[in-house]
Amino acid sequence: MRTLSGVRNCVLLIAIVGSISSCSTFKKKQEKSAATGWNYNDKKQGSFAVAKPKDVKTAPGLVFVQGGTFTMGATQEDVMAEWNNIPKRITVNSFFIDKTEVANVHYREYLYWLENTFSDEQYKNVLDNAMPDTLVWRSELAYNEPYVEYYFRHPSYNYYPVVGVTWQQANDYCIWRTDRVNQLELINKQYLNANSIKTEMNGAGQENFNTKAYLMGEYQAQPGKLATSKNNPLKDAQGRPRTTVRFEDGILFGEYRLPTEAEWEYAAYGYIQENPQKKPNSKNRGEEVIANKQIYAWKNDGFDNLRSTKAGGYQGAFLANFKRGSGDNMGVAGGLNDNAAIPGDVNSFIPNAYGIYNMSGNVSEWVRDVYRPLTSLESNDFNPYRGNVFKKVDKSGGEGNMRDSLGRIKMILENDSTLQNRRNYQKAYAINYLDGDSISGVNYGYGVTTLVSDKSRVIKGGSWNDRPYWLSPGTRRFLEEDQSSSTIGFRCAMDHAGAPENTKAKTKAGINFPQRKSRR
């Protein structure tokens, strides 16, 4: 019995040793630099932090839009005879865009934060400047006072698109949204103290969380539990817990912003549904072709593509919120054709192939671009955009004094004299490049022969008060950036980092063929 017991113990010991040896053999190797051979994330070798790629997290409210090539511009006869949307083939990189238009309740959330954060009398103009103009509903020969009083504030209109917002106000909202989303992300991951929200909404004023200020060390952050813990995976050069997150760590989201005109138009069409071979969630790529040229944001389906043609309860229903004709905003009682006399719920009507709502109808939308009738002739064919004003951080105040009265990093125009040796751009102010600058020799004569100026911003998509012609994403109009309307709202976008195909970390850009074995 003793002999048998000894054999069993010996076998058990061999098994344990083998297990330990196996674990040692298959232990994950530390990632090394292919350039220097130094270990990454190793405190013995400087703790150079390299975050492992993860699936790109979609920020709140956004959907992923896979980019590609398409013909931007007119898809129907130019009945307005403006010739301001000449077709041109371009490529748009992948990006994110809001699933819906920004709603009243979302904008009221923004105003609530401003009211409590900038409560001091010296900041009175901050809240006033952000308020939407509810008087846009007024008309000399119409009774619209109920909308002046109720549309923005009544709970029944919570999820109706906010209107009466200028292009400038929409941009400020995007900045605020970026900061609040990143602030919450840092709190949830315990890199920022949860009390920071309560502190800043108690009249903190300038001392509120701003993403750029945080990354530059200009915001005095209250570290969260993980930030000061030995379990913090972020280390400094001496191997101590690093209390401040860097953008390279892959934790923070990018910036919310207005979409460019090209992005908005591309997202509106949802051309991914027109690929004849592409199946949802398929691992195989589709054909390099668009099978059908759309007029509106939804796939052509039947003779009258303004209505649903599928048999069932929705057959004959309008697919968007628009004005069918003079005096017909919603149809007849008992058979309301679009069931919306004014803007409707942001989640109403049919979404397009990307799951985006109301890219044709409901409200027209601000985009990022400055308006020019013939921009498409000079613009790049990759991510075209007019409106660049190149800036740099204003460091004149010295470290610790780089924030403005709103808590944002101060920015100033780049100096043209320092750009003369650059090949890609030589002017900081590029809004009127080749169309209104000294090189072009074009003088628009604002107020005399035209209303186009450097403050004219592009408006895309038809509204609840427009005829079907304006529902085509290729149509375009403009309005001054400091003006607003009862027919104009907006939605936000965000850049996508990584391979254009999807948001998966394992997906690499390019075509990754199997590696060939070298022959000797």
C-alpha positions in Angstrom: 0.0 0.0 0.0 2.8 2.4 0.9 4.5 1.6 -2.5 1.2 2.3 -4.4 0.7 5.6 -2.4 4.2 6.7 -3.2 3.7 6.0 -6.9 0.5 8.1 -6.8 2.3 11.0 -5.1 5.1 10.8 -7.6 2.6 10.9 -10.5 0.8 13.9 -8.9 4.1 15.7 -8.4 5.1 15.2 -12.0 1.6 16.4 -13.1 2.0 19.6 -11.1 5.5 20.3 -12.4 4.3 19.6 -15.9 1.5 22.1 -15.4 3.8 24.8 -14.1 6.2 24.1 -17.0 3.3 24.3 -19.4 2.1 27.6 -18.0 5.6 29.0 -18.3 5.9 27.7 -21.9 2.7 29.3 -23.0 3.0 32.5 -20.9 2.1 35.5 -23.0 5.1 37.4 -24.2 5.5 41.0 -23.4 5.0 43.3 -26.4 8.2 44.7 -27.8 9.2 47.6 -30.0 10.0 46.4 -33.5 12.2 49.5 -33.8 14.3 49.3 -30.6 13.5 45.9 -29.0 12.5 47.6 -25.8 9.5 46.3 -23.9 6.3 48.3 -23.9 4.5 48.9 -20.6 7.6 47.7 -18.7 8.6 49.8 -15.6 12.1 48.4 -15.9 12.4 49.9 -19.4 10.8 53.3 -18.9 7.1 52.3 -18.9 6.4 53.5 -22.4 2.7 53.0 -22.5 1.2 51.4 -25.6 -2.5 50.6 -25.4 -3.6 47.5 -27.1 -6.1 48.2 -29.9 -9.7 47.5 -28.8 -13.0 47.6 -30.7 -13.8 51.3 -31.3 -16.6 52.1 -28.9 -19.5 54.0 -30.4 -20.2 57.2 -28.4 -23.7 57.9 -27.2 -26.3 58.6 -29.8 -24.1 57.8 -32.8 -24.1 55.1 -35.5 -21.2 53.9 -37.6 -21.2 54.8 -41.3 -18.8 52.8 -43.5 -17.3 55.2 -46.0 -16.7 54.8 -49.7 -16.9 56.5 -53.1 -20.1 58.1 -54.5 -21.3 60.8 -56.8 -22.0 63.9 -54.7 -24.5 66.4 -56.1 -27.7 66.6 -58.1 -29.7 63.4 -58.6 -32.7 65.0 -60.3 -33.5 67.9 -62.6 -32.3 71.3 -61.3 -35.7 72.9 -61.2 -34.4 75.9 -59.2 -31.9 76.6 -62.0 -29.2 77.4 -59.4 -26.6 74.9 -60.7 -25.0 74.8 -57.3 -24.7 71.1 -56.9 -22.8 69.9 -59.9 -22.2 66.1 -59.7 -18.7 65.1 -58.7 -17.3 61.7 -57.7 -15.6 61.8 -54.2 -14.6 59.5 -51.4 -15.7 59.9 -47.8 -13.8 58.1 -45.0 -15.8 56.1 -42.4 -17.2 58.2 -39.5 -20.0 58.3 -37.0 -23.2 60.4 -37.1 -26.2 60.9 -34.9 -29.0 58.4 -35.4 -31.5 61.2 -34.9 -31.6 65.0 -35.0 -30.8 66.7 -31.7 -34.1 66.9 -29.8 -35.5 69.6 -27.6 -34.8 67.6 -24.4 -31.2 67.2 -25.4 -30.7 70.9 -25.9 -32.6 71.7 -22.6 -30.1 69.4 -20.9 -27.3 71.6 -22.3 -29.0 74.8 -21.1 -29.6 73.2 -17.6 -25.9 72.5 -17.3 -25.0 76.1 -18.4 -27.5 77.6 -16.0 -26.0 75.7 -13.0 -22.3 75.9 -14.0 -22.3 79.5 -15.1 -24.7 80.8 -12.4 -22.6 83.8 -11.4 -23.8 87.1 -12.6 -20.6 87.7 -14.6 -21.6 84.7 -16.8 -25.2 85.9 -17.5 -24.5 86.2 -21.3 -23.4 82.5 -21.5 -26.9 81.2 -21.0 -28.5 84.0 -23.0 -26.3 83.3 -26.0 -27.2 79.6 -26.0 -30.9 80.0 -25.8 -32.8 79.0 -29.1 -34.8 81.7 -30.7 -38.4 80.6 -30.1 -39.7 83.6 -32.0 -38.8 81.9 -35.3 -42.3 80.5 -35.2 -43.9 83.8 -35.6 -45.4 85.0 -38.9 -47.3 88.2 -39.7 -50.3 86.3 -41.2 -50.3 83.0 -39.1 -51.4 82.0 -35.6 -48.2 80.3 -34.4 -48.0 81.7 -30.8 -48.6 78.2 -29.2 -45.4 77.0 -30.8 -43.5 80.1 -29.5 -44.6 79.2 -26.0 -44.8 75.4 -26.0 -42.6 73.8 -28.8 -39.3 74.0 -27.0 -40.5 73.4 -23.4 -43.6 71.3 -23.3 -43.0 67.6 -22.5 -45.1 66.6 -25.5 -42.4 68.0 -27.7 -39.4 66.5 -25.8 -38.2 64.4 -28.7 -39.1 66.8 -31.5 -36.0 68.3 -33.2 -34.8 71.5 -31.7 -35.1 74.5 -34.0 -34.4 78.2 -33.8 -30.7 77.3 -33.2 -28.0 79.1 -35.2 -24.9 77.4 -36.7 -22.8 78.9 -34.0 -25.0 77.6 -31.2 -25.0 74.2 -32.8 -21.2 74.2 -32.7 -21.1 75.2 -29.1 -23.5 72.3 -28.3 -21.1 69.9 -29.9 -18.2 71.1 -27.8 -20.3 70.8 -24.6 -21.4 67.3 -25.6 -17.9 66.2 -26.2 -16.8 67.3 -22.7 -19.8 65.8 -20.9 -19.4 62.4 -22.6 -15.7 62.2 -21.9 -16.1 63.4 -18.3 -18.6 60.6 -17.7 -16.3 58.1 -19.3 -13.5 59.0 -17.0 -15.8 58.8 -14.0 -17.1 55.4 -15.0 -13.6 54.1 -15.3 -12.6 55.7 -12.0 -10.0 58.0 -13.4 -12.0 61.1 -12.4 -13.7 61.7 -9.1 -17.5 61.3 -9.4 -18.0 64.5 -7.3 -16.5 66.6 -10.2 -20.0 66.9 -11.7 -21.6 68.1 -8.5 -18.7 70.5 -8.0 -18.8 72.1 -11.4 -22.6 72.4 -11.4 -22.4 74.4 -8.2 -21.3 77.5 -10.1 -17.8 76.4 -11.0 -17.8 78.7 -14.0 -14.4 78.5 -15.8 -13.3 75.6 -13.7 -15.4 73.0 -15.5 -14.2 69.9 -17.3 -13.0 70.4 -20.8 -11.4 67.6 -22.8 -8.6 69.6 -24.3 -7.8 71.4 -21.1 -7.7 68.0 -19.2 -5.3 66.5 -21.8 -3.0 69.5 -21.6 -3.0 69.6 -17.8 -4.8 72.9 -17.6 -7.8 71.4 -15.8 -7.2 70.6 -12.1 -8.7 67.1 -12.1 -9.8 65.3 -8.9 -8.4 61.7 -9.4 -10.8 58.8 -9.1 -10.1 55.6 -7.0 -8.4 53.7 -9.8 -6.2 56.7 -10.8 -4.4 56.6 -7.4 -4.6 52.8 -6.9 -1.7 50.4 -7.4 -4.0 48.5 -9.7 -4.0 51.4 -12.1 -2.6 50.0 -15.4 -1.4 53.4 -16.5 2.2 54.1 -15.2 4.7 56.9 -15.4 8.4 56.4 -16.3 9.1 55.3 -12.7 6.3 52.8 -12.7 4.0 54.8 -10.4 0.3 55.1 -11.1 -0.4 57.8 -13.6 -3.4 59.8 -12.5 -4.1 61.6 -15.8 -5.3 59.8 -18.9 -3.7 60.5 -22.2 -5.5 60.4 -25.6 -3.0 57.6 -26.6 -4.6 55.4 -23.9 -7.6 54.9 -26.1 -10.1 55.8 -23.3 -11.4 59.1 -24.4 -13.8 59.7 -27.3 -13.1 62.0 -30.2 -14.9 65.3 -30.7 -18.5 65.7 -31.5 -18.9 68.2 -34.3 -21.2 69.1 -37.2 -20.9 66.7 -40.2 -19.3 68.1 -43.3 -21.6 68.5 -46.3 -20.0 65.4 -48.0 -20.4 63.3 -44.9 -24.0 64.3 -44.4 -25.0 63.6 -48.0 -23.1 60.3 -48.1 -24.7 59.1 -44.8 -28.2 60.2 -46.0 -28.1 57.9 -49.1 -27.1 54.8 -47.2 -25.6 53.3 -50.4 -24.4 50.2 -48.5 -27.9 48.8 -49.2 -27.4 49.3 -53.0 -24.5 46.8 -53.1 -26.0 43.7 -54.7 -23.8 41.2 -52.9 -23.3 42.8 -49.5 -25.3 40.9 -46.8 -25.7 42.3 -43.2 -23.0 41.0 -40.9 -21.4 39.1 -43.8 -17.7 38.4 -43.6 -17.4 38.5 -47.4 -17.1 41.8 -49.1 -19.7 42.8 -51.7 -19.2 43.9 -55.3 -17.6 47.1 -56.2 -20.8 48.6 -57.6 -23.8 50.6 -56.7 -26.8 48.9 -58.2 -29.2 51.8 -58.1 -29.0 55.6 -58.0 -31.3 56.9 -55.3 -33.2 60.2 -55.2 -34.1 60.2 -51.5 -32.6 58.8 -48.3 -34.4 55.4 -48.7 -34.1 52.7 -51.3 -36.3 53.1 -54.4 -39.1 50.7 -53.9 -42.0 50.8 -56.3 -43.4 53.5 -58.7 -44.1 56.2 -56.1 -41.0 56.2 -53.9 -42.4 58.9 -51.5 -44.8 56.3 -50.1 -44.5 52.8 -48.7 -45.5 50.3 -51.4 -45.3 47.2 -49.3 -48.6 45.4 -48.6 -49.8 45.8 -45.1 -50.8 48.5 -42.6 -48.2 51.0 -43.8 -49.0 50.7 -47.5 -49.4 54.2 -49.0 -48.0 55.9 -45.9 -45.5 58.8 -46.5 -41.9 57.8 -45.8 -40.9 61.4 -44.6 -42.3 64.5 -43.1 -42.8 67.1 -45.9 -45.3 69.4 -47.5 -47.1 67.7 -50.3 -48.5 71.0 -51.8 -49.8 74.4 -51.0 -51.9 74.2 -47.9 -51.3 70.5 -47.4 -49.0 69.9 -44.4 -50.5 66.6 -43.2 -53.4 65.4 -45.3 -57.1 65.1 -44.4 -58.7 64.1 -41.1 -59.0 60.4 -40.7 -56.3 59.8 -43.2 -53.3 62.0 -42.2 -50.7 61.3 -44.8 -47.6 62.0 -42.7 -49.3 62.6 -39.3 -47.1 65.7 -38.6 -48.2 69.3 -39.2 -44.9 70.6 -37.9 -41.7 68.7 -37.1 -42.3 65.2 -35.8 -40.6 62.9 -33.3 -36.9 62.4 -34.2 -37.4 58.6 -34.2 -40.4 58.7 -36.6 -40.6 57.9 -40.3 -38.5 55.3 -42.1 -34.7 55.1 -41.3 -32.2 54.5 -44.0 -29.8 51.6 -44.5 -27.5 52.9 -41.7 -30.4 53.2 -39.3 -30.4 57.0 -39.5 -33.7 58.8 -39.2 -35.1 61.9 -41.1 -32.2 62.6 -43.5 -35.0 63.5 -45.9 -37.7 65.7 -44.3 -38.7 66.7 -40.7 -36.2 69.6 -40.4 -33.3 70.8 -42.7 -29.9 70.5 -41.0 -26.9 72.7 -40.5 -23.6 71.1 -41.7 -20.1 72.3 -41.2 -19.3 73.8 -44.6 -19.2 77.4 -45.7 -21.4 77.9 -48.8 -20.1 78.6 -52.2 -22.2 77.8 -55.4 -19.3 76.1 -57.2 -17.2 74.6 -54.4 -17.3 71.2 -55.9 -15.1 72.3 -58.9 -12.1 73.2 -56.7 -12.6 70.9 -53.7 -10.6 67.8 -53.0 -12.0 64.5 -54.1 -11.3 62.9 -50.6 -13.2 64.3 -47.7 -14.0 67.6 -49.4 -14.8 70.5 -47.1 -14.8 74.3 -47.3 -14.4 76.2 -44.1 -11.0 75.6 -42.7 -9.5 78.1 -40.3 -6.2 76.7 -39.1 -5.5 77.6 -35.5 -2.9 76.9 -32.7 -2.9 77.1 -29.0 -2.4 80.5 -27.5 0.5 80.1 -25.1 1.1 83.8 -24.4 -0.4 83.5 -20.9 2.0 80.8 -19.9 1.3 77.4 -18.4 -1.8 77.3 -16.2 -3.3 80.3 -18.0 -4.4 78.9 -21.3 -8.1 78.7 -20.7 -10.7 81.3 -21.6 -13.6 82.4 -19.5 -15.6 79.3 -20.5 -12.8 76.9 -19.5 -11.8 76.1 -23.0 -8.2 76.2 -24.4 -7.5 79.6 -26.1 -6.8 79.3 -29.8 -5.4 81.8 -32.2 -4.9 81.9 -36.0 -1.7 80.6 -37.2 0.7 83.2 -38.5 0.7 83.3 -42.4 4.4 84.3 -42.4 5.4 81.0 -40.7 3.5 79.0 -43.3 5.3 80.2 -46.5 7.5 77.2 -46.7 4.7 74.7 -46.4 3.5 72.9 -49.5 0.1 71.8 -48.2 -1.3 75.2 -47.0 0.0 78.7 -46.8 -3.0 80.6 -45.4 -4.5 80.1 -41.9 -7.8 81.6 -43.1 -8.9 79.2 -45.9 -12.7 79.8 -46.0 -12.5 81.8 -49.2 -9.6 79.9 -50.8 -9.9 80.1 -54.6 -13.4 81.6 -54.3 -13.3 85.1 -52.8 -9.7 85.5 -51.9 -7.1 87.7 -53.6 -5.8 84.9 -55.7 -9.3 84.2 -57.3 -10.1 87.8 -57.7 -13.8 87.0 -56.9 -15.7 89.7 -55.1 -19.2 88.6 -54.2 -20.4 92.1 -53.3 -22.4 91.0 -50.3 -25.7 92.8 -49.9 -25.5 94.3 -53.4 -25.5 91.4 -55.9 -25.6 88.4 -53.6 -26.2 87.1 -50.0 -23.3 84.7 -50.1 -20.5 85.6 -47.7 -17.9 83.8 -45.5 -20.6 83.5 -42.9 -23.0 81.6 -45.2 -23.3 78.0 -44.0 -24.7 75.1 -45.9 -28.1 73.6 -45.1 -29.0 70.1 -46.2 -32.2 68.1 -46.4 -35.8 69.1 -46.7 -38.1 70.1 -43.9 -41.6 69.7 -42.7 -42.5 72.9 -44.7 -40.7 71.9 -48.0 -41.9 70.3 -51.2 -40.5 66.9 -52.2 -37.7 68.4 -54.4 -35.8 69.4 -51.3 -35.9 65.9 -49.8 -33.1 64.8 -52.1 -29.8 64.8 -50.1 -28.1 66.3 -53.1 -29.9 69.6 -52.8 -28.4 72.5 -50.9 -29.2 75.9 -49.5 -27.5 78.4 -47.2 -28.1 80.7 -44.3 -25.9 83.1 -42.3 -24.3 81.3 -39.4 -25.8 83.7 -36.8 -29.4 83.2 -38.2 -32.0 80.5 -37.3 -35.3 79.2 -38.6 -38.3 77.1 -37.5 -37.3 74.6 -40.3 -33.6 74.1 -39.4 -32.1 71.8 -36.8 -28.9 69.8 -36.6 -27.2 66.5 -35.7 -23.7 65.7 -34.6 -20.9 63.6 -36.1 -17.6 62.2 -34.9 -14.4 60.9 -36.6 -13.7 57.2 -36.8 -10.2 56.0 -35.9 -9.0 52.7 -37.4 -9.8 50.6 -40.4 -12.7 51.9 -42.5 -14.5 48.6 -42.8 -15.9 48.4 -39.2 -15.2 49.2 -35.6 -13.5 45.9 -34.7 -10.0 46.0 -33.4 -9.0 42.8 -35.3 -9.8 44.5 -38.6 -6.8 46.0 -40.3 -6.8 48.5 -43.1 -5.8 47.1 -46.5 -6.1 43.6 -47.8 -4.3 41.2 -45.5 -3.3 38.2 -47.7 -1.7 35.1 -46.0 2.0 35.5 -45.6 4.1 33.4 -47.9 6.8 31.2 -46.5 10.2 32.2 -47.7 12.2 29.7 -49.8 15.9 29.2 -49.3 
